[in-house]
């Protein structure tokens, strides 16, 4: 059996098949069909059931693209695995989970089921923890939720903070005023913010105090009302800092705490405040913990392999020491 899918234009075809059709061999292999792309036509050949399934898959990706999703190689690979695992309905829900940010900026979508659960946890709880390895979108999605809440008027300000902990360096050794000293530590937060708001809007909001970026130490003694607060790199907080931060939350506020417990920069004798918070606060109503995994990494596919290799290597080292 064979059927042909006709795309609206060549760009749509390229987005789903790759600029040179490089996605087609993997799609064909995973879906059990033969795929031939030319101009704005995609011919699907194979057994009737496989052809019908492949056509549904292509149409689902087309619908996701029309909703604003950017179809990258990772998106395609993840969708193929989910489709093969019988999660076609879950894929549709995933692609409908859209976060609208500033006008003129593209919407933000969670890319995996783990990221979707994380977004829903932020929506449904006032204190949300996002814990997972690099590249799982912890900070980026939290920033998208914060900007979206600000633009909808749900909060009146954004407060972005992280502990100023680096290997062998402290704020006091860096030149410049407070903002210049803090900037290198808070660069990831700024990068995400600039993806979602225009530079002029950011400058205006920072000047008016609507957006505030500060090291964690400057949170002490404050009560944060009507605010969306993001604490990034929380694995580098001490237990005292974490307790101080959590007790800053005021009325009509929401707090997201992100961290990667595999990337600790604390001295060896220090316990991570994030680790202690997960142990003490799990199960408390109004507080959520989202554990993102290797499968939620949305960077280059090699990043997933690097994370797995390091985790397995460290596990082997611990087992050798215990033997």
N, C-alpha and C positions, 0 to 999 in steps of 0.2 A: 504494500500500500504506500501511497505517497500523497503529500499535501503541500501546499505552498502558503507561506505567510508573507503578506505584502506590507512593507513598512511605509510610513508616511513620507519619509525622505531618507537620503543617504546617511545623514548624521544619526538618525535613530538606529539604522542598521549597524553603523560603526560602533555605537555605544554598547550594543548588545552582543555583537560578534567580534569586536576588536577592530582597530583601524585597518589591520591587514587580515582580518578573519582569524586571528590567533586563538580566540576563545573557542572556536567551533570544534576542533578536535577533542578537547576535553568535554565539551557539552555532548558531543556525539557518543563518546565512550561511556560517560556516566548515564546517559539516557537510553543507550542501546539502540541508536538509530544512525543513519547516515545524513549528514547535513551539508548542503551546498549553498553558499551565499553568492549572490551576484546582484550588483546595483541595489535595488530596494526589495529583492526577493530572496527568501530563504526556503529552500526545498528540503522537506523532511521525508526520508524514506525508511521503511522497515516494516516490522509486524504491526498490525492494526493497533493493538493496545499501546505499544511503545510510541507509535506515531502520535496517537491521541494525547498521551501523557506529555510528550515533548512539546506539542502545540500548546497545551495548557501552561506548561512551564514558560515558554516564550511569551505568551500573552500576559502572564503574571508579571514578568519582568518589564514588559512594555507599560503595564498599568502603573507599576512602581515608578518607572522613569517619568511618566506623565504627572505623577503626584509630586515630583521634585527630587526623587532619589537619584543619586549619582551612581551609575553602574560601573564599579571597578572590578578588577580581577578577583579581589577578596570577596566582594559582594556576590559575584557569580559562583565562586567555589563554595561559599557558605550556603547559598540557596540550593545548589545541586545536592549537597549533603543532606540538607533538611528535607528536600523533595524526595530523595531516595529513602529517607527514614520515615516517610509517611506523615510529614508535618506541613503539608500543603496549606491547610487552614491556618496554622500558626504563622506561616510566612506572610499570609495576607494581613493578619493582625499586626505583624511586625512592621510591614511597609506602611501601615496606616498610622503608626505612632510618630507623629510629626510635631516638631518644636519650631514654631515661627519666632524668628528673632527680629532684628531691625529691618525696616523697609530697605530694599535694595540688596540685602544679604540673603543668600540661599537658606532655606530651612535646614534644620539639623534633624537627622534621623538616627535612632539607635541601629546598629548594624547586626547585632546578634540577639538571641533570645535572652542571654544573660544581661546585656545592656538594656533591653526592653524592661526586664524585671527591675533593674536598678532605677530606671526612670520612673516606673510606677511606684517604687518604694519612696522616692523623693516626693512624689505627688501626695502620697497617702500618710506620711509621717512628718513630724516637725523636726526630728533629728534623724538623719540618714547617714549611715556609714557605707562607703564604697571601698572595698578592700580587694586588691588584685595586682597582678604583674603589670609591668610597663606596657603601654599600647592598648589597654582595654577601654580607654575613653572615660576613665573616672573623672578627671578634672574637666575635660571638654564638655561632657554631658551635663555636669553640675553647673558649668558656666552657662550653657544654653538654657537650662531651667531657670537660672538666676536672671538672665537678661529678659527672658520671656515673661517672668513674674513682674519684673520692673516695668516693662512696657505695657503690661495689662493693668498696672496700678495695684497689684496685690501686695507689693512692698514699696516703701519709699526710698530705699537705698540698698546698695550692694556693698558688702564688706568682704574683702579678700585678704587672707592672711596665711602665713606658714611660718614654722620655726626657722630661724636663721642659723641652721646647723650645717656646716660643711667641714670636710676633712682638713684640719690644720689651718683654718682661717676664720676670722671673726669680723663682725661689722666694723669694729673700731680700727682695724688695719686698712680699711678701704678709704680712698679719698672722697671728698664731696659731702653734701648735706645728707639728711636722712633719706630722702627719696633716691638719691644717687647711690647711697650705700645699700639700700634694700633692693634696688632694681635687679641685680644679678640673681638674687634668691627668688624673686617673684616673676621672673621672665616667662615661665610656662603659663602663669595666670594671664599676663598681659597678651601673650600670643593668642590664647583662646579668646580673650575679650576682643581683640582687633579683628578676629574672624567674624565676629557677630555684631559689631557696631562700627560706625564710621569714626575716623580719627577725631573729627571736629566734635562729634557727639560725646566721645570719651573725654576729651579735654574739657568740654563745658561741664559735664557731670562731675568730673574730678574737682574742678574749680569750685563748684557749688557744694561739694561734699556728698553728692548723691552716690558717687563711686569712691570708695576709700580702699587703698591698698597699704597694708602696714604689717610689720613683723608681729609675731604672736605676743611678744613681751608687752606690746602697747595695748593689749586687750584687757589687762588687769584693771580691776576697779570699775569697769564700764557695765552698763545694762543696755543691751542691743534690742531696741524696740522697732517694730515695723521694718525689719531688715531681712535680707537673704544673705546669710553668712557662709562662706566657704573656707574651710581649713584644709589646706593642701599639704602633702608630705607629712601627714600626721604620725607616721611611724617614727619620726624623729622628735616627737614630743616626749617629755618626761611624764610620769604619772601626775605630778603636781601641776604641770602645765595643762594637761588634758582636763583635769578636774576644774581648774580655773576657767578654761575656755567653755566647757559645757555649762557652767553656772552663769555665763554671761547672757544666755538666751532670755529675751524679754517677750512682751506681748506681740502677737501677730507677726512672729518671726519664724524663719525656717533656717535650719543649719545642715550643711552637708560636710562630712569629714571624709577625706580620701587619703589612702596610703597604700604602700607596698611593703609588706613585712619582710620581703627578701632583700630590701635595700636600706638597711639600717646604717646611719652615720653616727649613732650615739657611741660613747665610750663603752668598752666591753662590760663594765660593771653597772651600766645603767639599764633599767627595764624600760621598754617602750610603753608610753602612755596609751597607744592604740591597742597594743596587745592586752593590756590590763582592762581597758574599756570593753573590749570584746568579751572578756571573761566575766566582768562584773555586770554588764548592762544587757546581755543577751536575754531576750524574753520579756523585757519591760515594755509595756504598752506605750505606743507613740514613738518608739525608737526602732529603727530597722537596720539590719546588717545585710548588705549585698556582697556576696563572695564571687568575684569575677575570676574566670579561669583562663587557661591557655587558649581555649576555643574562642574566647571573646577578644583576643588580640586582633586589631584591625590595621596593623602596620604590615610591612613586608612579611611574606610567609616565613622567611628565615627567622624572624623574631620569635615566632612560636617555637621553632626548633632550638634556638639558643636558650630560651627559658626552660624548655624541657630538659636539655642537656645539662644545664647548670643544676637544676633541681635533682636530677638523677645522680649527678656526680657528687653533690653534697650529701645525699642520702647514703651513697656508698661509703663516703669518708666517715660519716657518723657510725655506720654499721661496723667498719673496720676498727674504729676507736673503742667501740663497746665490746668487740670480740676479745 
